């Protein structure tokens, strides 16, 4: 299960690199494909915030309850901050795609904050949380956690081999250049 979360991080990092590239182009005054950016953020909201983070929260809550004896759950609060940054960026993108004028600076700031926060969050998990879980949980713990996570377990839609129309423009980006 921890391997799956690490794999998710690799996929998310690919998408964050695309967003960072788009943010840099925007900062330099170049035009970007806002639909692609919205699709990436929408994917992140749809998968990372609805499946990946809740799975991490279930695992970490189990760890706190059964192994940590009173540790504070900072992970859920961090997930909340990432979600808020995602919502702020999505709201700005939706305004732009609805032909509502938005200050370029606001978009650049929302963009930069979102990418930085996502990267910091994943780095913190990989540096602090995942090693803690790996060393602190037994095979039996993982089996119990697996039962709790069954409802949250799905494959990342974009990275599945089967075609799904919802993320077709995102797939097209990765097969052609933008």
NORRABEL-V226515 format. One record per pair of residues at least 6 apart in sequence whose C-alpha atoms are under 7 Angstrom apart, sorted by sequence separation. I is the first residue (numbers start at 1). J is the second residue. D is the distance in Angstrom with one decimal. If there is no record, write none. Layout:
# NORRABEL-V226515
I,J,D + I,J,D
This chain:
# NORRABEL-V226515
26,32,6.6 + 64,70,6.8 + 96,102,6.4 + 64,71,6.1 + 158,167,6.2 + 22,32,6.3 + 92,107,6.6 + 19,37,6.7 + 57,76,6.2 + 89,110,5.4 + 88,110,6.8 + 89,111,6.3 + 15,40,6.7 + 53,79,6.6 + 86,114,6.2 + 85,114,5.4 + 49,83,6.7 + 82,117,6.4 + 82,118,6.4 + 45,86,7.0 + 41,86,6.9 + 41,90,6.7 + 38,90,6.7 + 38,93,6.3 + 34,93,7.0 + 27,108,6.5 + 23,108,6.4 + 59,145,6.2 + 23,111,6.2 + 23,112,6.8 + 58,149,7.0 + 55,149,6.2 + 20,115,6.6 + 55,152,6.2 + 16,115,6.2 + 51,152,5.5 + 51,153,6.9 + 47,156,6.4 + 9,122,6.8 + 39,170,6.6 + 36,169,7.0 + 36,170,6.5
